[in-house]
């Protein structure tokens, strides 16, 4: 661990960051990953949301250190997201299900005949997706992933995959983990096809057409990197930044009146949901 710490500090300083001393309590790679992500996500107190939009594309910085895996990064990124949800969007945080066990993940893998990529497995071992909001409650908090995506429980993942392969005759190996809340026609998947350049990367699935990757198949957008970008956007109060380093100004985090997180296009008319508050930009009317 001492060797890892020695490698982290110069890497951060090379990118213009001057982090606080690493806490002595850091004892494992996932803690170190969280520290690196937090330090590299910091912005000047003089920065504003609108200044960010006008900046040139951000460089994509992918930290790789001995002993630090993609699942470590996924766990560290999700812990940042969940901490933010608990503090700022409790209605969304309240929907998170308990962790899935190794046995539960293994059972789904066996049922669909596909092994989860490591980051996807690690994510489900933190939470088994989300529950429905319940009768009479708003559905907005359920779509707290970019694109108004609701995170599938393993049981729903298994059923969705079965339908896509059996009924829609899709190529095996793309694991759906979410769908747009209130719209069963499209969602997100993780590519679990071993040997493919896009292995581990995210894509969109559709009921009425073939799936497609979110970005270039060679560069890809791995799950752990996507989660890290979400955490950055929430902590910095600005739009999501794509894998190419360009800000997606149509994907901005906002809070609902009921205490949920949604992602919106700021200039969309009419504003939906009503009464939303754009992070970094104040209320939208």
Secondary structure, 3 states (H helix, E strand, C coil): CHHHHHHHHHHHHHCCCCCCCCCCCCCCHHHHHHHHHHHHCCCCCCCCHHHHHHCCCCCCCCCCCCCCCHHHHHHHHHHHHHHHHHHHCHHHHCCECCCCCHHHHHHHHHHHCCCCCHHHHHHHCCCCCECCCCCCCCCHHHCCECCCEEECCHHHHHHHHHHHHHCCCCCCCEEEEEEECCCCCEEEEEECCCCCCCCCEEEEEECCCCCEECCCCCCCCEHHHHHHHHHHHHHHCCCEECCCCCEECCCEEEECCCCCEEEECCCCCCCCCCCCEECCCEECC
